[in-house]
Amino acid sequence: MKIIVKVFVTGAKGYVGNVLIDVLKEKNHSIIGCDTEFYPQEFLDKKSTIIECIKKDIRDLESKDLEGCEAVIHLAGLSNDPLGEINPNLTNEINYKATIHLAELAKENKIKHFVFSSSCSIYGANSDVVDENSQMAPLTAYAKSKVDSEKKLLELKDEIFSPIILRNATVYGISPSQRLDIVVNNLVASVVSTGKIKLLSDGSAWRPLLHVEDMARAFEFMITSDIEKVAGQIFNVGSNNDNYKVREIAEMIGNIIPKSKITFAEDASKDNRSYKVNFDKIEKLGFRTKWTLEDGIKHIYETMINNNFSENDFNADSYFRVKYLKRLLDKKILDSNLRYMN
């Protein structure tokens, strides 16, 4: 039986959110989006999917915003390790405190499915293959905020409220709100615009990878899953076939894209964040990724070529979250608390 859900999505106009909205619309779910609308949306020549969307900071959400919803997918927050380090206290406020506030609002509205976007970065530096029961070793404010959020969300679980934790692998792929501050996207953009695959580290660190469309599909899968099988559960999201060393990613890109050359930054050093991840648990539940890394690289490459992506584009702030937020701060569009200035 086809399940249709009215779902509240935070970060609806973000990198993952844009793709998720398309996935949810394809499945005929009813959607209310929420986004601060900080970041550009014009990477793809397509009109944004029309949904009801609240322009609002997640720190300011109220119970009435969630009325009538049956599920929450919580993507919004400071979205990677460098961004989280701008102000660790602010990262805690946005990524942890606002998350728990939203969960409490969902509970107040008797919303069972609360799907939280966590990250495999919580595993930090691990020499073994890690699974959902492995020790966490968060190395950054971003990763620590995810650990704290997971713990508190699971404490809130009861017969009314069912948190579901998705520890996503390192995402990549094309979105209307494109990012180039994530490894696969960055390396492909580098070679398209300069002919060089520029590694900023020595390339020895392991990364589990996940296409943005597969990440979006995982969230949709969870809101339509039997609540008894997912309530209070943690799932790594990705595929066992998609654990790669950064150097291996670069080599695959070099094999796919002609006339490309791998180079290393002058100060290239070992990245302490390194982890191989096991994804058996979510696969046993019935979820499988569709994208291979090779197909994902080809799609990014072809899209950028078709968009005439240039070195000027690669050097622009628009596709790098930290740079773009700093631009908004410098222009006095945002204040030091990342709120719009009147």
Residue, then its C-alpha position, 0 to 999 in steps of 0.5 A: m500500500k502506498i503511504i502518503v505523508k504530510v512532512f515538515v522539512t527543515g533546510a528545504k532549500g539547501y544542498v540536500g533539501n532541494v533534491l529531497i523535495d523532488v523525491l518527496k514530490e515524486k512520491n506524492h507526499s505533502i510538504i511544508g518546507c522551512d529554510t533561512e534561504f542563505y544560499p544561492q539556488e541557481f546552479l541548475d537551470k530549473k525552476s524550484t519545485i513549488i511547495e509551501c515554504i516558511k522563511k524562518d530560522i530553526r531557532d525560531l520555530e513554533s508549535k503552530d508551524l508543525e500543525g497537521c504534519e505527520a513526520v519531520i525531516h530535519l536537515a537544517g544546521l551548520s552543515n560541515d566541519p569547517l562551518g561548525e568551527i566559525n563559532p563553536n558556541l553558535t554551532n551548539e545553539i543551531n545544531y543542538k539546541a534548535t534540534i532539541h527544540l524542534a523535537e519537543l515541538a514535534k512531540e507536542n504535535k504528536i508527530k511520531h516520525f522524526v528523522f534526524s540528519s546526523s553524519c558519519s563524521i562522528y566516527g572521527a578517526n577510526s582505524d577499524v570498519v565502524d558500525e552503529n555500535s562503534q565508539m564515536a570519536p568526534l573531532t570537530a564542533y560540528a561532529k560533537s553537535k551531532v553526537d549531543s543531538e543524537k543522545k538527547l533525541l533518543e532520550l526523548k523517545d516514548e510511545i508518542f515520539s519516535p526519533i530516527i537517526l541517519r548517519n549519512a556518509t560524505v555526500y556528493g552530486i548535483s543540486p540546485s543549491q550546489r556545494l563544492d566544499i565536499v570532496v567529490n564535488n570539489l575534485v571534479a570542479s577543480v579538474v573541469s575548471t583548471g585541468k588539475i585534481k587538487l588534493l588539499s591533504d595527502g589523500s590517505a584518509w578514508r571516506p564513505l560516500l553517498h550520492v545526494e539523491d540516495m541520501a534523499r531517498a533514505f529520508e523518504f524511506m524512513i518516513t514510510s517505514d514501519i515505525e516499530k522497525v525504525a523508532g529509536q534506531i540509528f542507521n549508517v546511510g551509504s553502501n559498503n562498496d563506497n568506502y574510498k581513500v581520497r587518493e582513490i577518488a582522485e584517481m577515479i576522476g582522473n581515469i574518467i576525465p581526459k587530460s587531468k592531473i593529480t596535484f597536491a597542495e604545498d602544505a598537504s598533510k594527513d587528514n585526521r578524519s578517517y573512517k570506513v563504515n559498515f552499512d549492513k543495518i540499513e541494507k537489511l531493512g531494505f534500503r539500497t543505494k542506486w548511484t555508483l561513484e563512477d556514475g556520480i562523477k560522470h554526472i557532475y562532470e557532464t553537468m558542469i561542462n554543459n553549464n560552462f563551469s569556469e575557473n572563475d566559478f570555481n573561485a567564487d564564494s557561491y558554492f562554498r558554505v564558509k566563504y559565502l556565510k562570511r560574505l553575508l557577514d561582511k556585507k552586514i546581511l547577517d549579524s554575528n549570530l547568523r541572523y538577518m539584519n534589518 
